[in-house]
Amino acid sequence: MSEFINNSVQRKDKLRSLLLKLHAGSSVSALRDELIEALTDIPYNEVVEVEQEMINGNLLTEEEILEFCDLHTDILDGKIDVSGAKGIPAGHPVDTFKKENVALKKEIQKAHNLIGTVDVLNNDRLAGFVLQLRTIFNALSDVDKHYKRKEYLLFPYLEKHLITGPPTVMWGKHDETRVFLNDSIKELESSIISVEQLKTIIDKNVNRTLELIDGMIMKEEEILFPMAMDTLTEDEWYKIYTETLEFGFCLIDPEDEWKPTGVVVEKQQYVDAGAIQLSSGSFDIKQLEALFLHLPIDITFVDANDKVAFFSHSPNRVFERNRSIIGRDVRMCHPPGSVNIVEQIISDFKSGKENKAVFWMSNFIGRFIYIEYSAVRDKDNNYLGVVEVTQDITAMRKLEGDQRLLSYATK
């Protein structure tokens, strides 16, 4: 049969048919056998094209693609051809991603090796075993930096090139991984009193966490990175490179520097203008820039077209922001699981039904975070956008009595 599946159109038709069968309930093993019989290899770009076409054609929603993401991986594992992928220079953002994946694979293998001894573990050695596994998972938690650089640096540029399916699906898998990873760490830090209790934790969360991280590495190496190398320009890659330090690295400290030949990335310049006159006073540009740096709150402004127009960039922001989000649709700045809330707020603010939405998180990395969204309107009540104000109020909630004497804040 393979002799008939010898061009791109036929290969993509076959892959599309197999994925639809999968979503209709066919078994992974049967479909994988059919895939092996029909196709020797599938070029990585065709996998992306098929999933994007299925989303664009309403054959599958992004949520359905996400739901069956792991099954897609099972079917395609080892069958994706990356031989035509571009070379990756040392120090390039993708080179860093790939080196991080090597480090993550080492931690995953260490975890598997350790878990492989759990059947001969006794209660006398339980504490030492848990400490070793907890150490590995604390290292794996560094994967969040890897994922955030994809979400906030790489994905926006893919979206500009009209590639939305893989970023949305991957972000959803990132969030699923974060849940299992955090649950695993919490359980490994709890009081574990027996080997049987430990085995339950491993079966419930630990093994699934390892599967998710390992599965994402496969998706990156065989699909995302080759596709991104084909898609982004050198200018775009260099902008990603220059902003990478804002998020940090995962398990490694890259030694190679990279700058593409002929690319000139200008330093951010601010308009050299006179005073900005407002109804209650004025600032010059330098004063205004300094003001936003020193406010005890974080501000993000989304304009009337739902595009991120501004964010304050104080050194102690609660949530990460970088200049790649400017001009980005605000829906794409949030994980898939919270997009419906963003949609609701925007809809209610635009209609005039509501003007304010308030949220808080009582234990965000040990801090109490207060978030307030407000509709911004002009004097004629025309909708101009949304301002998000975020504040760490942990210390405020502990205040008691009065503070009437001079007392300088400690740094």
N, C-alpha and C positions, 0 to 999 in steps of 0.2 A: 504493500500500500504506500510505502514511503516515496516511491518514484512519482506518485501523483501529487504529493505535497511538496512541490519544489519551487514555489515562489512566495513572495511576501503576502499577497492577497489570500492565497489558499491556506498558508500557515495561520494567518490571523483569523480567518473564518473558522478553522479547526479549533483554535484556542478559544475563540468566542463561544463556539458550540459546547466545548467541554466545560467552560466556566458556568454557562447557563444550566447544563446538566447537574453540575455540583450544587448550584443554588436550588435546583428542583429536588435535590435529595439523593442523588446518586452517590455511591460510596467512593471514597478517595482512592482506595486500592484499585478498583475497577477502572476509574478514570485515568489513573496514573499508568496502568497497563495499556490503555487505549492510546494515551499520549506517546508512550514509548514506541508503540507499534507504528503510530502515524508520523511522528516527527523525531528526527535525530537530535536536533538542537533548535532552540528558539532565540533569535537575536533579542537582546535586552530591550531595545527600543520598541520592538513589536509588542512586548508584554505591556509596556506603559501605554502604547497607542490603543491597544484593545480595551484596557480598563477605562481609559479616558473616553473612548468612543462609546462604551457601554453606559457610562455616566451621562455623557452629553446627549445620547439618544434615548435616555430614560429607560433603558433596558434594565439597569440596576441603579439604585440610589447609592450615594456615598456610604450611608449607614449599612446597607446590605453588603457592599464591598468590605467594609470594616468588620462586620460580623463574621464573614467567611475568609478573612485575611489569612488566618493560620492554615486553613484548608488549601487556599491558593498556594501557599508556601510549600505545603506537603506535596502537592501535585507537581510543582515546578522545580523543586529542589534538585539541583544537579543537571537540569535540562536547559538552563539558560546559557546562551553562548555570549561570552564577553570578550572573545578573541579580537573583535574589531574596536575595542574601547581605546580611547586616547591614552597616551602615556601621562604620568602624573609627576611633575617636577618635585624635587625635595623641598619641603617647607610650604608647598601649596596647601590650601585649606583641606582639600581631599586627602592629601598625604597625611596630614595631622589626624583627620577622622580615621583613616585606615590604621595608623599606628595605635590610636586609642582602641580600635577594635581588637588588635593583637593583644593589647594589655588586658582588655576585658575577657577575651577568650582564655587567657592564662588563669584569671581568677575563677572563671566558670569551670575550667578543668580541675583546679584545686578543690572547688566545692564538690564536684562529682566524685573525685578521688576520696575525699573525706566521707561523703555520704555512703560510698560503697562499703565502708567499714562499720556502718551503724548496726548491722545484724549481729556483729560479734562484740558490740559495746556492752559494758556492764555499768551499773550505777556508780561504781567507784571512780570510773573515768568520765562520767557524764559531764561534770563541770568543765573539764579541759576540752572535751569535744565541742561543747556549746561555745566556749570562748573562741576556739579556732574558726568555727562556722560564722560566728558573729563578726570576727575580724574580716573575713572574706566579704561578708555582706556590707560591712561598713565601707570597704573599698569599692564594691559594686555601686554603692549609692552615688559615687562620682559620675555615673552615667548620666545623671541629670544635666550636667554641664554640656555633655555631648548632645543630648536631645535639645536643650535650649538653643544651642548654636544652630542646629538645623531649623528649629521653629522660628527663630527671630532673625536669623541672618540668611540662611539658604532658601527657605520656603518663599519669602517675599519675592525673590528674584525669579523663582520658577513660576510663581503666579503671574508675574509681569509677562512671562512668555506663554501664558495661557495653559500652564500645566498645573491643574488644581487637584486632580484625583489623588495621586501619590502623597502629596503633602497632607491632605486632609486625613487620609487613611492612616498614615504614619503617626500623625499627631495623636489620633485616637489610640493607637497602640502604645505610644509613649505614656499616655495617661493611665492606661490599663497596667502597664509595667510599674509605674510609680506607685499605684495602689498596692500591688502585690509585694513590691520591694519594701514599702513602708510597713506593711502588715508583718512581713517576715522579720524585719529588724525589731519591731515592737515585741513580737512573740519570743524572739531569741534573747531579748533583754529582760523578759519576764522571769519569774521564778519557775524553772523547769525542774521537776522533782523526780522524774522517771524517764527511762528510755522510751517507754510506750508513748508518753506525752510528747517527747521529742519527735518520734516517728510520725505522729499525727500532724505536728507543725510542718515537718518536711513534706508530707503528702499533700497537705492543704495549701501551703503557700510557697515554700522554698523551691520545690521542683518546678512549679509553674513560673516563678520569677526567672529561674535560669533558662527555661524554655523560651520565654518572651524576649529576654535580652539576646540570646543566641539567634533566635529567629529574626530579630531586627537586624542583626549583623549581616545575615544572609541577604535580606532585602536591600540593605545599603550596598553591599559589595557587588551584587549581581544585577541590581536594577537602578537604584537611586544615583549612585556615584557615576557610573558610566553615562547615564542619561544627562546628569547635571553637567558633566564635562563637555558633552556635545552641545549643550544648550546655552550656558552662560558665557558672556564675553570676558575677556581678560580684565577689562575695567571693573566688571561686576565682581569677579573673583577677588580682585585686589581690594575692593571696598570691604568685602567679607573678611579678608585677611587682616585689614587694619582695625576692624572692630572686634576681632575674636577675643582679644585680651579682656574686654569688658565682661566676658562670661567665664573665662578661665579654661583650663584643659582637664581632661579626664584621664587620670592615672599616669600621665606622662608629662614631661617638660620638654617641648620641642626645641631642638638645637639649631635647626636650619632656618635661615631667613629666606624669604622669597619675594621677588619683585619682577613682574613680567617686563620684558624688553619693550620700550616705547610707550609704556603706560605712565601717564602723569596724573596723579591724584592730587588735586588741589586741597590745601588745608581749608577747613570751614571758615568762610569769611562772613563777617557781619556788615551790614550796610552802614557806612560812615555818614550818618545823618545828624541833623540837629536834634533839638528836644522833641520828644513825642508828647504833644499837648493833649491832655485829657481834661474832662470837665472839672476835675478836682485837683489838678496839678500836672506836673510834667516830669519826664525822665529823659536822660540821654541813653543811648544804646548800652553803653558800658554799665551804667547804673542799673538798668533794667535786667541785664544779664546777671549781674551780681545779686540782685534782689531775689531772682528765682533760685539761685544757688543756695541762698541762706534761709529761705522760708522753711518753717518746721513742718511743712506738708508737701506732698507730691501732687503735681497737677498734670493732667492730660486733657487736651481739648480736641474734640472730634467735630468737624464742620457739618454744615447742613447736608452735604452730600455723603455723609458717613465716612469721611476720610480723616485719618489722624493728621492733624495740622500742627500740633505743638505738644511738647512735654517738657516739664522742668527736669533738669538733670543734676540734681543735688547728689553729692557723693554717698548719701545714706538712703537712697530710694528703697522703698519696701519691695516693689516689683521692678524687675529689670526692664529698661527701655534702651533703645539705641536708634540712631538716625535712619536705619533701614525701614522703620515702620512709618516714616513720614510719607503721606500720600497713600497709605495702605488702607483698604477697607477694614473698618474696625471689627467686622465679623471674623476676619481672618487673623486677628490678633488674639483670639481666645480659643481655647481648646474646644473641640466639637461638642463636648458635653454641656457647655454653658452658652452656646450660640443662641439657643432659644430664649434665654433670659435677655441677652443683648438685643435680640430682635424685638422682644416685648417692650423693653425700655424705650428703644428708639421709636417704635410705633406709637406708644402712649404719649411720649413727649411731643412728637410731631403733630399728633391730632389735638393736642391741648388737653387731653384727658388727665394727664399727670404732669408734675413739674419736678418731682424729687423722688429718688430711690436710695434707700440706705441699707447697707450690709455691714456685718462685722464678723470677725473670726477671733475666737477667744484663745486659740492656741496655735498661732502661725509661727512655727519655729520658736516657740516659747514667748511669743509676743501677742498682745491684743491689738488687732488692726481694725480701724474704722474706715469705711469706704462710703462716700456719698456722691451720687450722680445727680446733677442738676441741669434742667433744660436752660439753655441760654437764648434769650429773646431780646430784640431791640425795643425801642421805646414805643413802636407801633405793634408790639407783640408778635412780630414775625420771628419764626424759628431760625436760629443761627447755628445751633449745634448743641453739644453736650459737654459739660466739664466734669471730669472725674477728679475728686479730691481724696487722697489717701493719707492717713495719719496713724503713726504708731502711738497709741494712747496708754501703753502699759504703765508708764510712770505716773500718768495723771490719775489712773484708777486707784493708785495707792495713797494719794494725797489725803491728809486729814488736817483739821484745824485751820489756822491762818498762817500766811507768810507775809509779814508786814515790814520786816527789816531787810536790809540789803544782804543778799546772799548770791554770789556768782555761781552759775551752773558749772559743775565739774565736767571736764572733757571726757 
